[in-house]
Amino acid sequence: MPNEEFMVKNVKCGGCVQNIQTQLGALPGVSAVEVTIESGKVVVSGPALDRATLAAKLQEIGYPAA
């Protein structure tokens, strides 16, 4: 399954992880979202991903891609 990886800023706690997973997980074509607090790495998996849409959503919810 294809995936997209992002390094994001402002990931500081479990609440941040939950917010990112919920917001990105609601987008069409997204099957799974993994977030690592320590590194700020976000990996999005799904059959039909649009990198620009994912990046825009991260920016919108306060976690801009680095």
mmCIF file of the N, C-alpha and C atoms, coordinates in Angstrom:
data_MODEL
# 
_entry.id   MODEL 
# 
loop_
_atom_site.group_PDB 
_atom_site.id 
_atom_site.type_symbol 
_atom_site.label_atom_id 
_atom_site.label_alt_id 
_atom_site.label_comp_id 
_atom_site.label_asym_id 
_atom_site.label_entity_id 
_atom_site.label_seq_id 
_atom_site.pdbx_PDB_ins_code 
_atom_site.Cartn_x 
_atom_site.Cartn_y 
_atom_site.Cartn_z 
_atom_site.occupancy 
_atom_site.B_iso_or_equiv 
_atom_site.pdbx_formal_charge 
_atom_site.auth_seq_id 
_atom_site.auth_comp_id 
_atom_site.auth_asym_id 
_atom_site.auth_atom_id 
_atom_site.pdbx_PDB_model_num 
ATOM 1   N N  . MET A 1 1  ? 0.849   -1.181 0.000  1.00 0.00 ? 1  MET A N  1 
ATOM 2   C CA . MET A 1 1  ? 0.000   0.000  0.000  1.00 0.00 ? 1  MET A CA 1 
ATOM 3   C C  . MET A 1 1  ? 0.892   1.242  0.000  1.00 0.00 ? 1  MET A C  1 
ATOM 4   N N  . PRO A 1 2  ? 0.584   2.213  -0.828 1.00 0.00 ? 2  PRO A N  1 
ATOM 5   C CA . PRO A 1 2  ? 1.397   3.432  -0.887 1.00 0.00 ? 2  PRO A CA 1 
ATOM 6   C C  . PRO A 1 2  ? 1.356   4.202  0.436  1.00 0.00 ? 2  PRO A C  1 
ATOM 7   N N  . ASN A 1 3  ? 2.415   4.956  0.705  1.00 0.00 ? 3  ASN A N  1 
ATOM 8   C CA . ASN A 1 3  ? 2.381   5.825  1.873  1.00 0.00 ? 3  ASN A CA 1 
ATOM 9   C C  . ASN A 1 3  ? 3.118   7.121  1.584  1.00 0.00 ? 3  ASN A C  1 
ATOM 10  N N  . GLU A 1 4  ? 2.816   8.098  2.395  1.00 0.00 ? 4  GLU A N  1 
ATOM 11  C CA . GLU A 1 4  ? 3.461   9.413  2.336  1.00 0.00 ? 4  GLU A CA 1 
ATOM 12  C C  . GLU A 1 4  ? 4.025   9.692  3.719  1.00 0.00 ? 4  GLU A C  1 
ATOM 13  N N  . GLU A 1 5  ? 5.242   10.246 3.769  1.00 0.00 ? 5  GLU A N  1 
ATOM 14  C CA . GLU A 1 5  ? 5.883   10.582 5.032  1.00 0.00 ? 5  GLU A CA 1 
ATOM 15  C C  . GLU A 1 5  ? 6.094   12.083 5.131  1.00 0.00 ? 5  GLU A C  1 
ATOM 16  N N  . PHE A 1 6  ? 5.883   12.593 6.337  1.00 0.00 ? 6  PHE A N  1 
ATOM 17  C CA . PHE A 1 6  ? 6.075   14.009 6.624  1.00 0.00 ? 6  PHE A CA 1 
ATOM 18  C C  . PHE A 1 6  ? 6.838   14.143 7.929  1.00 0.00 ? 6  PHE A C  1 
ATOM 19  N N  . MET A 1 7  ? 7.658   15.168 8.036  1.00 0.00 ? 7  MET A N  1 
ATOM 20  C CA . MET A 1 7  ? 8.251   15.572 9.299  1.00 0.00 ? 7  MET A CA 1 
ATOM 21  C C  . MET A 1 7  ? 7.511   16.852 9.684  1.00 0.00 ? 7  MET A C  1 
ATOM 22  N N  . VAL A 1 8  ? 6.863   16.820 10.849 1.00 0.00 ? 8  VAL A N  1 
ATOM 23  C CA . VAL A 1 8  ? 6.038   17.958 11.248 1.00 0.00 ? 8  VAL A CA 1 
ATOM 24  C C  . VAL A 1 8  ? 6.530   18.571 12.545 1.00 0.00 ? 8  VAL A C  1 
ATOM 25  N N  . LYS A 1 9  ? 6.111   19.791 12.772 1.00 0.00 ? 9  LYS A N  1 
ATOM 26  C CA . LYS A 1 9  ? 6.465   20.531 13.980 1.00 0.00 ? 9  LYS A CA 1 
ATOM 27  C C  . LYS A 1 9  ? 5.289   20.500 14.950 1.00 0.00 ? 9  LYS A C  1 
ATOM 28  N N  . ASN A 1 10 ? 5.578   20.764 16.210 1.00 0.00 ? 10 ASN A N  1 
ATOM 29  C CA . ASN A 1 10 ? 4.570   20.958 17.259 1.00 0.00 ? 10 ASN A CA 1 
ATOM 30  C C  . ASN A 1 10 ? 3.936   19.674 17.790 1.00 0.00 ? 10 ASN A C  1 
ATOM 31  N N  . VAL A 1 11 ? 4.468   18.502 17.488 1.00 0.00 ? 11 VAL A N  1 
ATOM 32  C CA . VAL A 1 11 ? 3.922   17.267 18.050 1.00 0.00 ? 11 VAL A CA 1 
ATOM 33  C C  . VAL A 1 11 ? 4.558   17.073 19.420 1.00 0.00 ? 11 VAL A C  1 
ATOM 34  N N  . LYS A 1 12 ? 3.751   17.256 20.482 1.00 0.00 ? 12 LYS A N  1 
ATOM 35  C CA . LYS A 1 12 ? 4.311   17.275 21.829 1.00 0.00 ? 12 LYS A CA 1 
ATOM 36  C C  . LYS A 1 12 ? 3.693   16.256 22.783 1.00 0.00 ? 12 LYS A C  1 
ATOM 37  N N  . CYS A 1 13 ? 2.543   15.679 22.411 1.00 0.00 ? 13 CYS A N  1 
ATOM 38  C CA . CYS A 1 13 ? 1.880   14.787 23.367 1.00 0.00 ? 13 CYS A CA 1 
ATOM 39  C C  . CYS A 1 13 ? 0.925   13.832 22.649 1.00 0.00 ? 13 CYS A C  1 
ATOM 40  N N  . GLY A 1 14 ? 0.326   12.968 23.438 1.00 0.00 ? 14 GLY A N  1 
ATOM 41  C CA . GLY A 1 14 ? -0.633  12.018 22.896 1.00 0.00 ? 14 GLY A CA 1 
ATOM 42  C C  . GLY A 1 14 ? -1.847  12.691 22.286 1.00 0.00 ? 14 GLY A C  1 
ATOM 43  N N  . GLY A 1 15 ? -2.218  13.841 22.810 1.00 0.00 ? 15 GLY A N  1 
ATOM 44  C CA . GLY A 1 15 ? -3.341  14.585 22.247 1.00 0.00 ? 15 GLY A CA 1 
ATOM 45  C C  . GLY A 1 15 ? -3.034  15.065 20.838 1.00 0.00 ? 15 GLY A C  1 
ATOM 46  N N  . CYS A 1 16 ? -1.794  15.474 20.620 1.00 0.00 ? 16 CYS A N  1 
ATOM 47  C CA . CYS A 1 16 ? -1.369  15.889 19.282 1.00 0.00 ? 16 CYS A CA 1 
ATOM 48  C C  . CYS A 1 16 ? -1.462  14.706 18.315 1.00 0.00 ? 16 CYS A C  1 
ATOM 49  N N  . VAL A 1 17 ? -0.973  13.552 18.778 1.00 0.00 ? 17 VAL A N  1 
ATOM 50  C CA . VAL A 1 17 ? -1.015  12.342 17.956 1.00 0.00 ? 17 VAL A CA 1 
ATOM 51  C C  . VAL A 1 17 ? -2.457  12.014 17.586 1.00 0.00 ? 17 VAL A C  1 
ATOM 52  N N  . GLN A 1 18 ? -3.349  12.046 18.567 1.00 0.00 ? 18 GLN A N  1 
ATOM 53  C CA . GLN A 1 18 ? -4.753  11.731 18.331 1.00 0.00 ? 18 GLN A CA 1 
ATOM 54  C C  . GLN A 1 18 ? -5.379  12.716 17.348 1.00 0.00 ? 18 GLN A C  1 
ATOM 55  N N  . ASN A 1 19 ? -5.067  13.988 17.489 1.00 0.00 ? 19 ASN A N  1 
ATOM 56  C CA . ASN A 1 19 ? -5.610  15.006 16.589 1.00 0.00 ? 19 ASN A CA 1 
ATOM 57  C C  . ASN A 1 19 ? -5.165  14.756 15.148 1.00 0.00 ? 19 ASN A C  1 
ATOM 58  N N  . ILE A 1 20 ? -3.883  14.494 14.961 1.00 0.00 ? 20 ILE A N  1 
ATOM 59  C CA . ILE A 1 20 ? -3.365  14.231 13.616 1.00 0.00 ? 20 ILE A CA 1 
ATOM 60  C C  . ILE A 1 20 ? -4.005  12.975 13.033 1.00 0.00 ? 20 ILE A C  1 
ATOM 61  N N  . GLN A 1 21 ? -4.080  11.908 13.827 1.00 0.00 ? 21 GLN A N  1 
ATOM 62  C CA . GLN A 1 21 ? -4.657  10.660 13.338 1.00 0.00 ? 21 GLN A CA 1 
ATOM 63  C C  . GLN A 1 21 ? -6.134  10.837 12.965 1.00 0.00 ? 21 GLN A C  1 
ATOM 64  N N  . THR A 1 22 ? -6.872  11.565 13.768 1.00 0.00 ? 22 THR A N  1 
ATOM 65  C CA . THR A 1 22 ? -8.292  11.775 13.500 1.00 0.00 ? 22 THR A CA 1 
ATOM 66  C C  . THR A 1 22 ? -8.507  12.624 12.250 1.00 0.00 ? 22 THR A C  1 
ATOM 67  N N  . GLN A 1 23 ? -7.775  13.735 12.164 1.00 0.00 ? 23 GLN A N  1 
ATOM 68  C CA . GLN A 1 23 ? -7.969  14.665 11.047 1.00 0.00 ? 23 GLN A CA 1 
ATOM 69  C C  . GLN A 1 23 ? -7.518  14.063 9.714  1.00 0.00 ? 23 GLN A C  1 
ATOM 70  N N  . LEU A 1 24 ? -6.344  13.454 9.691  1.00 0.00 ? 24 LEU A N  1 
ATOM 71  C CA . LEU A 1 24 ? -5.865  12.863 8.440  1.00 0.00 ? 24 LEU A CA 1 
ATOM 72  C C  . LEU A 1 24 ? -6.640  11.590 8.106  1.00 0.00 ? 24 LEU A C  1 
ATOM 73  N N  . GLY A 1 25 ? -7.000  10.838 9.132  1.00 0.00 ? 25 GLY A N  1 
ATOM 74  C CA . GLY A 1 25 ? -7.737  9.596  8.918  1.00 0.00 ? 25 GLY A CA 1 
ATOM 75  C C  . GLY A 1 25 ? -9.104  9.811  8.298  1.00 0.00 ? 25 GLY A C  1 
ATOM 76  N N  . ALA A 1 26 ? -9.649  11.009 8.446  1.00 0.00 ? 26 ALA A N  1 
ATOM 77  C CA . ALA A 1 26 ? -10.969 11.317 7.889  1.00 0.00 ? 26 ALA A CA 1 
ATOM 78  C C  . ALA A 1 26 ? -10.905 11.685 6.405  1.00 0.00 ? 26 ALA A C  1 
ATOM 79  N N  . LEU A 1 27 ? -9.709  11.883 5.882  1.00 0.00 ? 27 LEU A N  1 
ATOM 80  C CA . LEU A 1 27 ? -9.573  12.261 4.474  1.00 0.00 ? 27 LEU A CA 1 
ATOM 81  C C  . LEU A 1 27 ? -9.774  11.048 3.562  1.00 0.00 ? 27 LEU A C  1 
ATOM 82  N N  . PRO A 1 28 ? -10.338 11.273 2.381  1.00 0.00 ? 28 PRO A N  1 
ATOM 83  C CA . PRO A 1 28 ? -10.547 10.174 1.433  1.00 0.00 ? 28 PRO A CA 1 
ATOM 84  C C  . PRO A 1 28 ? -9.219  9.509  1.041  1.00 0.00 ? 28 PRO A C  1 
ATOM 85  N N  . GLY A 1 29 ? -9.228  8.197  0.961  1.00 0.00 ? 29 GLY A N  1 
ATOM 86  C CA . GLY A 1 29 ? -8.061  7.452  0.522  1.00 0.00 ? 29 GLY A CA 1 
ATOM 87  C C  . GLY A 1 29 ? -7.069  7.107  1.613  1.00 0.00 ? 29 GLY A C  1 
ATOM 88  N N  . VAL A 1 30 ? -7.318  7.560  2.848  1.00 0.00 ? 30 VAL A N  1 
ATOM 89  C CA . VAL A 1 30 ? -6.401  7.294  3.954  1.00 0.00 ? 30 VAL A CA 1 
ATOM 90  C C  . VAL A 1 30 ? -6.873  6.063  4.729  1.00 0.00 ? 30 VAL A C  1 
ATOM 91  N N  . SER A 1 31 ? -5.987  5.088  4.879  1.00 0.00 ? 31 SER A N  1 
ATOM 92  C CA . SER A 1 31 ? -6.302  3.867  5.622  1.00 0.00 ? 31 SER A CA 1 
ATOM 93  C C  . SER A 1 31 ? -5.712  3.862  7.022  1.00 0.00 ? 31 SER A C  1 
ATOM 94  N N  . ALA A 1 32 ? -4.519  4.456  7.182  1.00 0.00 ? 32 ALA A N  1 
ATOM 95  C CA . ALA A 1 32 ? -3.851  4.453  8.484  1.00 0.00 ? 32 ALA A CA 1 
ATOM 96  C C  . ALA A 1 32 ? -2.938  5.664  8.606  1.00 0.00 ? 32 ALA A C  1 
ATOM 97  N N  . VAL A 1 33 ? -2.767  6.110  9.858  1.00 0.00 ? 33 VAL A N  1 
ATOM 98  C CA . VAL A 1 33 ? -1.881  7.232  10.150 1.00 0.00 ? 33 VAL A CA 1 
ATOM 99  C C  . VAL A 1 33 ? -1.049  6.861  11.373 1.00 0.00 ? 33 VAL A C  1 
ATOM 100 N N  . GLU A 1 34 ? 0.268   6.920  11.232 1.00 0.00 ? 34 GLU A N  1 
ATOM 101 C CA . GLU A 1 34 ? 1.176   6.655  12.339 1.00 0.00 ? 34 GLU A CA 1 
ATOM 102 C C  . GLU A 1 34 ? 1.955   7.923  12.639 1.00 0.00 ? 34 GLU A C  1 
ATOM 103 N N  . VAL A 1 35 ? 2.046   8.259  13.931 1.00 0.00 ? 35 VAL A N  1 
ATOM 104 C CA . VAL A 1 35 ? 2.746   9.474  14.349 1.00 0.00 ? 35 VAL A CA 1 
ATOM 105 C C  . VAL A 1 35 ? 3.758   9.115  15.431 1.00 0.00 ? 35 VAL A C  1 
ATOM 106 N N  . THR A 1 36 ? 4.982   9.612  15.285 1.00 0.00 ? 36 THR A N  1 
ATOM 107 C CA . THR A 1 36 ? 6.016   9.422  16.296 1.00 0.00 ? 36 THR A CA 1 
ATOM 108 C C  . THR A 1 36 ? 6.287   10.763 16.959 1.00 0.00 ? 36 THR A C  1 
ATOM 109 N N  . ILE A 1 37 ? 5.996   10.854 18.253 1.00 0.00 ? 37 ILE A N  1 
ATOM 110 C CA . ILE A 1 37 ? 6.138   12.122 18.977 1.00 0.00 ? 37 ILE A CA 1 
ATOM 111 C C  . ILE A 1 37 ? 7.582   12.606 18.966 1.00 0.00 ? 37 ILE A C  1 
ATOM 112 N N  . GLU A 1 38 ? 8.523   11.726 19.284 1.00 0.00 ? 38 GLU A N  1 
ATOM 113 C CA . GLU A 1 38 ? 9.917   12.119 19.443 1.00 0.00 ? 38 GLU A CA 1 
ATOM 114 C C  . GLU A 1 38 ? 10.502  12.771 18.191 1.00 0.00 ? 38 GLU A C  1 
ATOM 115 N N  . SER A 1 39 ? 10.195  12.232 17.038 1.00 0.00 ? 39 SER A N  1 
ATOM 116 C CA . SER A 1 39 ? 10.782  12.747 15.793 1.00 0.00 ? 39 SER A CA 1 
ATOM 117 C C  . SER A 1 39 ? 9.850   13.664 15.010 1.00 0.00 ? 39 SER A C  1 
ATOM 118 N N  . GLY A 1 40 ? 8.558   13.626 15.318 1.00 0.00 ? 40 GLY A N  1 
ATOM 119 C CA . GLY A 1 40 ? 7.595   14.409 14.554 1.00 0.00 ? 40 GLY A CA 1 
ATOM 120 C C  . GLY A 1 40 ? 7.284   13.784 13.207 1.00 0.00 ? 40 GLY A C  1 
ATOM 121 N N  . LYS A 1 41 ? 7.574   12.502 13.074 1.00 0.00 ? 41 LYS A N  1 
ATOM 122 C CA . LYS A 1 41 ? 7.347   11.813 11.805 1.00 0.00 ? 41 LYS A CA 1 
ATOM 123 C C  . LYS A 1 41 ? 5.898   11.332 11.718 1.00 0.00 ? 41 LYS A C  1 
ATOM 124 N N  . VAL A 1 42 ? 5.283   11.631 10.586 1.00 0.00 ? 42 VAL A N  1 
ATOM 125 C CA . VAL A 1 42 ? 3.919   11.195 10.302 1.00 0.00 ? 42 VAL A CA 1 
ATOM 126 C C  . VAL A 1 42 ? 3.957   10.349 9.034  1.00 0.00 ? 42 VAL A C  1 
ATOM 127 N N  . VAL A 1 43 ? 3.439   9.127  9.135  1.00 0.00 ? 43 VAL A N  1 
ATOM 128 C CA . VAL A 1 43 ? 3.366   8.242  7.975  1.00 0.00 ? 43 VAL A CA 1 
ATOM 129 C C  . VAL A 1 43 ? 1.898   7.954  7.705  1.00 0.00 ? 43 VAL A C  1 
ATOM 130 N N  . VAL A 1 44 ? 1.454   8.296  6.520  1.00 0.00 ? 44 VAL A N  1 
ATOM 131 C CA . VAL A 1 44 ? 0.066   8.104  6.113  1.00 0.00 ? 44 VAL A CA 1 
ATOM 132 C C  . VAL A 1 44 ? 0.028   7.011  5.051  1.00 0.00 ? 44 VAL A C  1 
ATOM 133 N N  . SER A 1 45 ? -0.830  6.022  5.249  1.00 0.00 ? 45 SER A N  1 
ATOM 134 C CA . SER A 1 45 ? -0.961  4.919  4.296  1.00 0.00 ? 45 SER A CA 1 
ATOM 135 C C  . SER A 1 45 ? -2.362  4.899  3.715  1.00 0.00 ? 45 SER A C  1 
ATOM 136 N N  . GLY A 1 46 ? -2.463  4.474  2.472  1.00 0.00 ? 46 GLY A N  1 
ATOM 137 C CA . GLY A 1 46 ? -3.769  4.359  1.837  1.00 0.00 ? 46 GLY A CA 1 
ATOM 138 C C  . GLY A 1 46 ? -3.629  4.104  0.361  1.00 0.00 ? 46 GLY A C  1 
ATOM 139 N N  . PRO A 1 47 ? -4.702  3.639  -0.252 1.00 0.00 ? 47 PRO A N  1 
ATOM 140 C CA . PRO A 1 47 ? -4.663  3.298  -1.668 1.00 0.00 ? 47 PRO A CA 1 
ATOM 141 C C  . PRO A 1 47 ? -4.632  4.500  -2.606 1.00 0.00 ? 47 PRO A C  1 
ATOM 142 N N  . ALA A 1 48 ? -5.107  5.651  -2.141 1.00 0.00 ? 48 ALA A N  1 
ATOM 143 C CA . ALA A 1 48 ? -5.179  6.828  -3.012 1.00 0.00 ? 48 ALA A CA 1 
ATOM 144 C C  . ALA A 1 48 ? -4.868  8.075  -2.190 1.00 0.00 ? 48 ALA A C  1 
ATOM 145 N N  . LEU A 1 49 ? -3.584  8.405  -2.085 1.00 0.00 ? 49 LEU A N  1 
ATOM 146 C CA . LEU A 1 49 ? -3.168  9.549  -1.273 1.00 0.00 ? 49 LEU A CA 1 
ATOM 147 C C  . LEU A 1 49 ? -2.771  10.731 -2.147 1.00 0.00 ? 49 LEU A C  1 
ATOM 148 N N  . ASP A 1 50 ? -3.127  11.921 -1.691 1.00 0.00 ? 50 ASP A N  1 
ATOM 149 C CA . ASP A 1 50 ? -2.720  13.142 -2.373 1.00 0.00 ? 50 ASP A CA 1 
ATOM 150 C C  . ASP A 1 50 ? -1.842  13.935 -1.411 1.00 0.00 ? 50 ASP A C  1 
ATOM 151 N N  . ARG A 1 51 ? -0.542  13.986 -1.685 1.00 0.00 ? 51 ARG A N  1 
ATOM 152 C CA . ARG A 1 51 ? 0.414   14.615 -0.776 1.00 0.00 ? 51 ARG A CA 1 
ATOM 153 C C  . ARG A 1 51 ? 0.047   16.069 -0.471 1.00 0.00 ? 51 ARG A C  1 
ATOM 154 N N  . ALA A 1 52 ? -0.363  16.808 -1.472 1.00 0.00 ? 52 ALA A N  1 
ATOM 155 C CA . ALA A 1 52 ? -0.701  18.226 -1.278 1.00 0.00 ? 52 ALA A CA 1 
ATOM 156 C C  . ALA A 1 52 ? -1.887  18.381 -0.319 1.00 0.00 ? 52 ALA A C  1 
ATOM 157 N N  . THR A 1 53 ? -2.875  17.518 -0.436 1.00 0.00 ? 53 THR A N  1 
ATOM 158 C CA . THR A 1 53 ? -4.045  17.574 0.450  1.00 0.00 ? 53 THR A CA 1 
ATOM 159 C C  . THR A 1 53 ? -3.642  17.239 1.880  1.00 0.00 ? 53 THR A C  1 
ATOM 160 N N  . LEU A 1 54 ? -2.802  16.223 2.044  1.00 0.00 ? 54 LEU A N  1 
ATOM 161 C CA . LEU A 1 54 ? -2.343  15.835 3.379  1.00 0.00 ? 54 LEU A CA 1 
ATOM 162 C C  . LEU A 1 54 ? -1.538  16.965 4.013  1.00 0.00 ? 54 LEU A C  1 
ATOM 163 N N  . ALA A 1 55 ? -0.633  17.561 3.260  1.00 0.00 ? 55 ALA A N  1 
ATOM 164 C CA . ALA A 1 55 ? 0.186   18.665 3.775  1.00 0.00 ? 55 ALA A CA 1 
ATOM 165 C C  . ALA A 1 55 ? -0.680  19.866 4.146  1.00 0.00 ? 55 ALA A C  1 
ATOM 166 N N  . ALA A 1 56 ? -1.682  20.158 3.334  1.00 0.00 ? 56 ALA A N  1 
ATOM 167 C CA . ALA A 1 56 ? -2.580  21.283 3.618  1.00 0.00 ? 56 ALA A CA 1 
ATOM 168 C C  . ALA A 1 56 ? -3.370  21.040 4.898  1.00 0.00 ? 56 ALA A C  1 
ATOM 169 N N  . LYS A 1 57 ? -3.811  19.814 5.110  1.00 0.00 ? 57 LYS A N  1 
ATOM 170 C CA . LYS A 1 57 ? -4.563  19.483 6.324  1.00 0.00 ? 57 LYS A CA 1 
ATOM 171 C C  . LYS A 1 57 ? -3.658  19.598 7.550  1.00 0.00 ? 57 LYS A C  1 
ATOM 172 N N  . LEU A 1 58 ? -2.418  19.112 7.446  1.00 0.00 ? 58 LEU A N  1 
ATOM 173 C CA . LEU A 1 58 ? -1.480  19.249 8.566  1.00 0.00 ? 58 LEU A CA 1 
ATOM 174 C C  . LEU A 1 58 ? -1.265  20.720 8.902  1.00 0.00 ? 58 LEU A C  1 
ATOM 175 N N  . GLN A 1 59 ? -1.088  21.549 7.899  1.00 0.00 ? 59 GLN A N  1 
ATOM 176 C CA . GLN A 1 59 ? -0.905  22.996 8.105  1.00 0.00 ? 59 GLN A CA 1 
ATOM 177 C C  . GLN A 1 59 ? -2.137  23.584 8.774  1.00 0.00 ? 59 GLN A C  1 
ATOM 178 N N  . GLU A 1 60 ? -3.309  23.205 8.282  1.00 0.00 ? 60 GLU A N  1 
ATOM 179 C CA . GLU A 1 60 ? -4.578  23.726 8.798  1.00 0.00 ? 60 GLU A CA 1 
ATOM 180 C C  . GLU A 1 60 ? -4.774  23.417 10.277 1.00 0.00 ? 60 GLU A C  1 
ATOM 181 N N  . ILE A 1 61 ? -4.347  22.238 10.710 1.00 0.00 ? 61 ILE A N  1 
ATOM 182 C CA . ILE A 1 61 ? -4.585  21.842 12.106 1.00 0.00 ? 61 ILE A CA 1 
ATOM 183 C C  . ILE A 1 61 ? -3.405  22.175 13.024 1.00 0.00 ? 61 ILE A C  1 
ATOM 184 N N  . GLY A 1 62 ? -2.397  22.885 12.503 1.00 0.00 ? 62 GLY A N  1 
ATOM 185 C CA . GLY A 1 62 ? -1.326  23.392 13.349 1.00 0.00 ? 62 GLY A CA 1 
ATOM 186 C C  . GLY A 1 62 ? -0.061  22.561 13.418 1.00 0.00 ? 62 GLY A C  1 
ATOM 187 N N  . TYR A 1 63 ? 0.107   21.648 12.459 1.00 0.00 ? 63 TYR A N  1 
ATOM 188 C CA . TYR A 1 63 ? 1.305   20.815 12.431 1.00 0.00 ? 63 TYR A CA 1 
ATOM 189 C C  . TYR A 1 63 ? 1.953   20.921 11.052 1.00 0.00 ? 63 TYR A C  1 
ATOM 190 N N  . PRO A 1 64 ? 2.579   22.074 10.759 1.00 0.00 ? 64 PRO A N  1 
ATOM 191 C CA . PRO A 1 64 ? 3.142   22.266 9.414  1.00 0.00 ? 64 PRO A CA 1 
ATOM 192 C C  . PRO A 1 64 ? 4.289   21.303 9.134  1.00 0.00 ? 64 PRO A C  1 
ATOM 193 N N  . ALA A 1 65 ? 4.336   20.830 7.922  1.00 0.00 ? 65 ALA A N  1 
ATOM 194 C CA . ALA A 1 65 ? 5.431   19.957 7.507  1.00 0.00 ? 65 ALA A CA 1 
ATOM 195 C C  . ALA A 1 65 ? 6.716   20.764 7.438  1.00 0.00 ? 65 ALA A C  1 
ATOM 196 N N  . ALA A 1 66 ? 7.785   20.180 7.958  1.00 0.00 ? 66 ALA A N  1 
ATOM 197 C CA . ALA A 1 66 ? 9.075   20.865 7.978  1.00 0.00 ? 66 ALA A CA 1 
ATOM 198 C C  . ALA A 1 66 ? 9.773   20.754 6.632  1.00 0.00 ? 66 ALA A C  1 
# 
